[in-house]
Amino acid sequence: MDTKRARSVAVAGATGLVGREILQRLTADESVAAVHALVRRPLSFTHPKLTSHVVDFAALPPLPPIDEAYLALGTTIKVAGSQQAFRAVDFDANLAVAKAARAAGAKRLGLVSAMGADARSSIFYSRTKGELEDALSGLGYEGIVIARPSMLAGDRESLGQPVRGGEVLALKVSKALRGFIPKNYRSIQAADVAQALLANVPRASGTRVLLSGEMQP
């Protein structure tokens, strides 16, 4: 793909930590002509390049023609309320967008997954993430980039998301002990995950997995 040609891009999960960063950087990118945000509620962010589509991820309409897509939909079992509700977002909704984007002409895909994602894991969260990664590989994309960040750091409160007490404490400990923690296990800024995907997806060929340490500045 000629990355100098103006691209049309879809983003799912633009209200989350990484999704917000992806959205803002895409709208500022001169090589991007149009950004289509697939959201469950209206966005407060606006831009001349941006078209927001409030959708039901269980019944997606056809998407406009696009070149690439970014999947940043995610929740937690606590917020979702059950494993089934969690899977409906982290697996079903992401996979539905990937299929719709491919049908709309997208050749490249970026995914925000998680450290430890493994379809054979005994841990439900990690197994769900791994099963999604495996499912994407069979959709016919020319290039897929999978980001597997460790604990994400970012301002959840500004997104209207509940502040997670355990996460705040863990991030403080991670920051204090940063020099002693292996790079793959250190907390990582959501902006760094977004930048890693945006730098690699437009040129992707085959499947590439970005571990958390690779995405650290």
NUBA-364031 format. One record per residue (C-alpha): chain; x, y, z; residue in three letters; residue number from 1. Coordinates in Angstrom, 3 decimals. Layout:
N
ROVO | mol | xx | yy | zz | type | seq
ROVO | A | X | Y | Z | ALA | NUM
...
END
This chain:
217
ROVO | mol | xx | yy | zz | type | seq
ROVO | A | 0.000 | 0.000 | 0.000 | MET | 1
ROVO | A | 1.203 | 3.517 | -0.817 | ASP | 2
ROVO | A | 1.129 | 5.219 | 2.574 | THR | 3
ROVO | A | 1.377 | 8.646 | 0.839 | LYS | 4
ROVO | A | -2.098 | 8.162 | -0.616 | ARG | 5
ROVO | A | -4.857 | 9.605 | 1.544 | ALA | 6
ROVO | A | -6.309 | 6.795 | 3.635 | ARG | 7
ROVO | A | -9.772 | 6.159 | 4.992 | SER | 8
ROVO | A | -9.777 | 4.527 | 8.418 | VAL | 9
ROVO | A | -12.262 | 3.035 | 10.884 | ALA | 10
ROVO | A | -11.798 | 3.023 | 14.668 | VAL | 11
ROVO | A | -13.851 | 1.001 | 17.147 | ALA | 12
ROVO | A | -13.522 | 1.854 | 20.829 | GLY | 13
ROVO | A | -12.649 | 5.534 | 20.376 | ALA | 14
ROVO | A | -13.917 | 6.399 | 23.863 | THR | 15
ROVO | A | -11.320 | 4.238 | 25.621 | GLY | 16
ROVO | A | -7.772 | 5.044 | 26.730 | LEU | 17
ROVO | A | -5.996 | 3.743 | 23.634 | VAL | 18
ROVO | A | -8.876 | 4.332 | 21.231 | GLY | 19
ROVO | A | -9.028 | 8.025 | 22.095 | ARG | 20
ROVO | A | -5.310 | 8.389 | 21.361 | GLU | 21
ROVO | A | -5.671 | 6.542 | 18.062 | ILE | 22
ROVO | A | -8.606 | 8.723 | 17.036 | LEU | 23
ROVO | A | -6.900 | 12.031 | 17.826 | GLN | 24
ROVO | A | -3.669 | 11.044 | 16.088 | ARG | 25
ROVO | A | -5.467 | 9.823 | 12.973 | LEU | 26
ROVO | A | -7.390 | 13.085 | 12.599 | THR | 27
ROVO | A | -4.087 | 14.989 | 12.894 | ALA | 28
ROVO | A | -2.370 | 12.767 | 10.290 | ASP | 29
ROVO | A | -2.104 | 14.469 | 6.898 | GLU | 30
ROVO | A | -2.051 | 11.092 | 5.139 | SER | 31
ROVO | A | -5.525 | 10.291 | 6.481 | VAL | 32
ROVO | A | -8.480 | 11.726 | 4.553 | ALA | 33
ROVO | A | -11.376 | 10.312 | 6.584 | ALA | 34
ROVO | A | -11.858 | 8.705 | 9.985 | VAL | 35
ROVO | A | -14.976 | 6.710 | 10.812 | HIS | 36
ROVO | A | -15.515 | 6.170 | 14.541 | ALA | 37
ROVO | A | -17.821 | 3.314 | 15.526 | LEU | 38
ROVO | A | -19.186 | 4.103 | 18.968 | VAL | 39
ROVO | A | -21.914 | 3.090 | 21.392 | ARG | 40
ROVO | A | -22.586 | 6.690 | 22.410 | ARG | 41
ROVO | A | -21.938 | 10.064 | 20.728 | PRO | 42
ROVO | A | -18.416 | 11.454 | 20.867 | LEU | 43
ROVO | A | -17.628 | 14.837 | 22.400 | SER | 44
ROVO | A | -14.586 | 15.107 | 20.124 | PHE | 45
ROVO | A | -15.205 | 16.593 | 16.676 | THR | 46
ROVO | A | -13.019 | 17.139 | 13.622 | HIS | 47
ROVO | A | -13.656 | 17.887 | 9.923 | PRO | 48
ROVO | A | -12.247 | 14.465 | 8.956 | LYS | 49
ROVO | A | -14.285 | 12.603 | 11.554 | LEU | 50
ROVO | A | -17.628 | 10.878 | 11.036 | THR | 51
ROVO | A | -19.145 | 9.269 | 14.116 | SER | 52
ROVO | A | -21.393 | 6.247 | 13.692 | HIS | 53
ROVO | A | -23.454 | 5.320 | 16.758 | VAL | 54
ROVO | A | -23.994 | 1.605 | 16.247 | VAL | 55
ROVO | A | -25.167 | -1.620 | 17.797 | ASP | 56
ROVO | A | -22.106 | -3.842 | 17.583 | PHE | 57
ROVO | A | -24.361 | -6.903 | 17.588 | ALA | 58
ROVO | A | -25.995 | -5.688 | 14.361 | ALA | 59
ROVO | A | -23.483 | -3.564 | 12.477 | LEU | 60
ROVO | A | -24.582 | -1.816 | 9.291 | PRO | 61
ROVO | A | -22.298 | -1.958 | 6.218 | PRO | 62
ROVO | A | -19.296 | 0.336 | 6.616 | LEU | 63
ROVO | A | -18.153 | 2.959 | 4.081 | PRO | 64
ROVO | A | -15.081 | 2.032 | 1.985 | PRO | 65
ROVO | A | -11.967 | 1.996 | 4.180 | ILE | 66
ROVO | A | -8.294 | 1.056 | 3.890 | ASP | 67
ROVO | A | -7.574 | -0.013 | 7.472 | GLU | 68
ROVO | A | -9.267 | -0.497 | 10.825 | ALA | 69
ROVO | A | -8.292 | -0.259 | 14.480 | TYR | 70
ROVO | A | -9.966 | -2.351 | 17.183 | LEU | 71
ROVO | A | -9.786 | -0.873 | 20.688 | ALA | 72
ROVO | A | -13.055 | -2.116 | 22.175 | LEU | 73
ROVO | A | -12.669 | -3.513 | 25.650 | GLY | 74
ROVO | A | -14.168 | -3.764 | 29.116 | THR | 75
ROVO | A | -13.607 | -5.714 | 32.333 | THR | 76
ROVO | A | -15.629 | -8.547 | 33.796 | ILE | 77
ROVO | A | -16.409 | -6.320 | 36.804 | LYS | 78
ROVO | A | -17.772 | -3.502 | 34.625 | VAL | 79
ROVO | A | -19.522 | -5.859 | 32.186 | ALA | 80
ROVO | A | -21.142 | -7.805 | 35.006 | GLY | 81
ROVO | A | -20.430 | -11.325 | 33.772 | SER | 82
ROVO | A | -18.063 | -13.362 | 31.652 | GLN | 83
ROVO | A | -20.704 | -13.571 | 28.943 | GLN | 84
ROVO | A | -21.140 | -9.787 | 28.835 | ALA | 85
ROVO | A | -17.374 | -9.311 | 28.816 | PHE | 86
ROVO | A | -16.981 | -11.672 | 25.874 | ARG | 87
ROVO | A | -19.760 | -9.874 | 23.981 | ALA | 88
ROVO | A | -17.559 | -6.777 | 23.923 | VAL | 89
ROVO | A | -13.989 | -8.046 | 23.862 | ASP | 90
ROVO | A | -14.569 | -10.900 | 21.427 | PHE | 91
ROVO | A | -17.893 | -10.581 | 19.616 | ASP | 92
ROVO | A | -17.933 | -6.817 | 19.010 | ALA | 93
ROVO | A | -14.288 | -6.626 | 17.932 | ASN | 94
ROVO | A | -14.703 | -9.585 | 15.582 | LEU | 95
ROVO | A | -17.883 | -8.086 | 14.106 | ALA | 96
ROVO | A | -16.059 | -4.841 | 13.317 | VAL | 97
ROVO | A | -13.124 | -6.736 | 11.806 | ALA | 98
ROVO | A | -15.480 | -8.635 | 9.505 | LYS | 99
ROVO | A | -17.391 | -5.497 | 8.534 | ALA | 100
ROVO | A | -14.161 | -3.605 | 7.868 | ALA | 101
ROVO | A | -12.844 | -6.401 | 5.670 | ARG | 102
ROVO | A | -16.111 | -6.410 | 3.724 | ALA | 103
ROVO | A | -15.676 | -2.628 | 3.270 | ALA | 104
ROVO | A | -12.271 | -3.140 | 1.657 | GLY | 105
ROVO | A | -9.880 | -2.817 | 4.598 | ALA | 106
ROVO | A | -6.606 | -4.641 | 3.991 | LYS | 107
ROVO | A | -4.875 | -3.889 | 7.273 | ARG | 108
ROVO | A | -5.961 | -4.155 | 10.876 | LEU | 109
ROVO | A | -4.655 | -3.061 | 14.260 | GLY | 110
ROVO | A | -5.813 | -4.664 | 17.519 | LEU | 111
ROVO | A | -5.388 | -3.631 | 21.143 | VAL | 112
ROVO | A | -5.099 | -7.005 | 22.858 | SER | 113
ROVO | A | -3.421 | -7.725 | 26.205 | ALA | 114
ROVO | A | -0.245 | -9.169 | 27.663 | MET | 115
ROVO | A | -0.655 | -12.909 | 28.136 | GLY | 116
ROVO | A | -3.292 | -13.337 | 25.431 | ALA | 117
ROVO | A | -3.451 | -17.055 | 24.646 | ASP | 118
ROVO | A | -6.349 | -19.085 | 23.272 | ALA | 119
ROVO | A | -5.168 | -22.040 | 25.387 | ARG | 120
ROVO | A | -4.937 | -20.125 | 28.650 | SER | 121
ROVO | A | -6.808 | -21.377 | 31.715 | SER | 122
ROVO | A | -7.534 | -17.727 | 32.574 | ILE | 123
ROVO | A | -10.813 | -16.603 | 30.988 | PHE | 124
ROVO | A | -9.630 | -13.047 | 30.262 | TYR | 125
ROVO | A | -6.410 | -14.147 | 28.561 | SER | 126
ROVO | A | -8.164 | -16.969 | 26.707 | ARG | 127
ROVO | A | -10.795 | -14.602 | 25.294 | THR | 128
ROVO | A | -8.111 | -12.197 | 24.087 | LYS | 129
ROVO | A | -6.182 | -15.044 | 22.482 | GLY | 130
ROVO | A | -9.259 | -16.484 | 20.808 | GLU | 131
ROVO | A | -9.939 | -13.099 | 19.218 | LEU | 132
ROVO | A | -6.380 | -12.886 | 17.903 | GLU | 133
ROVO | A | -6.764 | -16.338 | 16.348 | ASP | 134
ROVO | A | -10.160 | -15.502 | 14.837 | ALA | 135
ROVO | A | -8.798 | -12.393 | 13.119 | LEU | 136
ROVO | A | -6.140 | -14.406 | 11.323 | SER | 137
ROVO | A | -8.752 | -16.159 | 9.196 | GLY | 138
ROVO | A | -10.418 | -13.050 | 7.771 | LEU | 139
ROVO | A | -8.106 | -12.475 | 4.826 | GLY | 140
ROVO | A | -6.300 | -9.301 | 5.887 | TYR | 141
ROVO | A | -2.989 | -8.566 | 4.176 | GLU | 142
ROVO | A | -1.557 | -7.257 | 7.428 | GLY | 143
ROVO | A | -2.529 | -7.475 | 11.101 | ILE | 144
ROVO | A | -0.700 | -5.790 | 13.986 | VAL | 145
ROVO | A | -1.534 | -6.983 | 17.490 | ILE | 146
ROVO | A | -0.502 | -4.838 | 20.458 | ALA | 147
ROVO | A | -0.195 | -6.703 | 23.762 | ARG | 148
ROVO | A | 0.301 | -3.996 | 26.382 | PRO | 149
ROVO | A | 0.823 | -4.600 | 30.073 | SER | 150
ROVO | A | -1.099 | -2.409 | 32.538 | MET | 151
ROVO | A | -2.309 | 0.733 | 30.763 | LEU | 152
ROVO | A | -1.627 | 4.146 | 32.238 | ALA | 153
ROVO | A | -3.865 | 7.053 | 31.326 | GLY | 154
ROVO | A | -6.513 | 9.458 | 32.560 | ASP | 155
ROVO | A | -9.660 | 7.338 | 32.858 | ARG | 156
ROVO | A | -11.486 | 10.029 | 34.820 | GLU | 157
ROVO | A | -11.341 | 12.427 | 31.853 | SER | 158
ROVO | A | -13.091 | 9.755 | 29.771 | LEU | 159
ROVO | A | -15.914 | 9.437 | 32.264 | GLY | 160
ROVO | A | -14.690 | 5.979 | 33.253 | GLN | 161
ROVO | A | -14.624 | 4.847 | 36.889 | PRO | 162
ROVO | A | -11.227 | 5.166 | 38.528 | VAL | 163
ROVO | A | -10.005 | 1.685 | 39.437 | ARG | 164
ROVO | A | -8.516 | 1.778 | 42.925 | GLY | 165
ROVO | A | -6.424 | -1.362 | 42.478 | GLY | 166
ROVO | A | -5.100 | -0.075 | 39.162 | GLU | 167
ROVO | A | -4.097 | 3.280 | 40.689 | VAL | 168
ROVO | A | -2.144 | 1.523 | 43.430 | LEU | 169
ROVO | A | -0.510 | -0.883 | 40.983 | ALA | 170
ROVO | A | 0.531 | 1.978 | 38.705 | LEU | 171
ROVO | A | 2.119 | 3.818 | 41.640 | LYS | 172
ROVO | A | 4.083 | 0.719 | 42.609 | VAL | 173
ROVO | A | 5.092 | 0.125 | 38.987 | SER | 174
ROVO | A | 6.333 | 3.707 | 38.675 | LYS | 175
ROVO | A | 8.313 | 3.548 | 41.916 | ALA | 176
ROVO | A | 9.972 | 0.245 | 40.982 | LEU | 177
ROVO | A | 10.243 | 0.893 | 37.250 | ARG | 178
ROVO | A | 13.979 | 0.339 | 37.060 | GLY | 179
ROVO | A | 13.650 | -3.113 | 38.625 | PHE | 180
ROVO | A | 10.719 | -4.375 | 36.547 | ILE | 181
ROVO | A | 11.406 | -6.102 | 33.192 | PRO | 182
ROVO | A | 10.303 | -3.862 | 30.315 | LYS | 183
ROVO | A | 7.485 | -6.144 | 29.174 | ASN | 184
ROVO | A | 5.884 | -5.980 | 32.629 | TYR | 185
ROVO | A | 6.124 | -2.246 | 33.278 | ARG | 186
ROVO | A | 2.998 | -0.145 | 33.002 | SER | 187
ROVO | A | 2.693 | 1.583 | 29.639 | ILE | 188
ROVO | A | 1.102 | 4.844 | 28.561 | GLN | 189
ROVO | A | -1.964 | 4.433 | 26.346 | ALA | 190
ROVO | A | -0.437 | 7.001 | 23.979 | ALA | 191
ROVO | A | 2.582 | 4.761 | 23.404 | ASP | 192
ROVO | A | 0.374 | 1.806 | 22.481 | VAL | 193
ROVO | A | -1.564 | 3.974 | 20.039 | ALA | 194
ROVO | A | 1.608 | 5.321 | 18.463 | GLN | 195
ROVO | A | 3.058 | 1.825 | 18.024 | ALA | 196
ROVO | A | -0.037 | 0.643 | 16.182 | LEU | 197
ROVO | A | -0.236 | 3.734 | 13.991 | LEU | 198
ROVO | A | 3.422 | 3.395 | 13.032 | ALA | 199
ROVO | A | 3.087 | -0.248 | 12.008 | ASN | 200
ROVO | A | -0.414 | -0.919 | 10.668 | VAL | 201
ROVO | A | -0.205 | 1.086 | 7.394 | PRO | 202
ROVO | A | 2.817 | -0.966 | 6.279 | ARG | 203
ROVO | A | 1.856 | -4.294 | 7.808 | ALA | 204
ROVO | A | 2.293 | -7.564 | 5.955 | SER | 205
ROVO | A | 1.334 | -10.817 | 7.625 | GLY | 206
ROVO | A | 0.756 | -10.817 | 11.371 | THR | 207
ROVO | A | 2.991 | -8.966 | 13.803 | ARG | 208
ROVO | A | 2.693 | -9.032 | 17.589 | VAL | 209
ROVO | A | 4.017 | -6.027 | 19.512 | LEU | 210
ROVO | A | 4.920 | -6.911 | 23.087 | LEU | 211
ROVO | A | 4.653 | -4.226 | 25.743 | SER | 212
ROVO | A | 8.413 | -3.715 | 25.987 | GLY | 213
ROVO | A | 8.667 | -2.998 | 22.246 | GLU | 214
ROVO | A | 6.132 | -0.206 | 22.563 | MET | 215
ROVO | A | 7.899 | 1.572 | 25.420 | GLN | 216
ROVO | A | 9.765 | 4.754 | 24.360 | PRO | 217
END
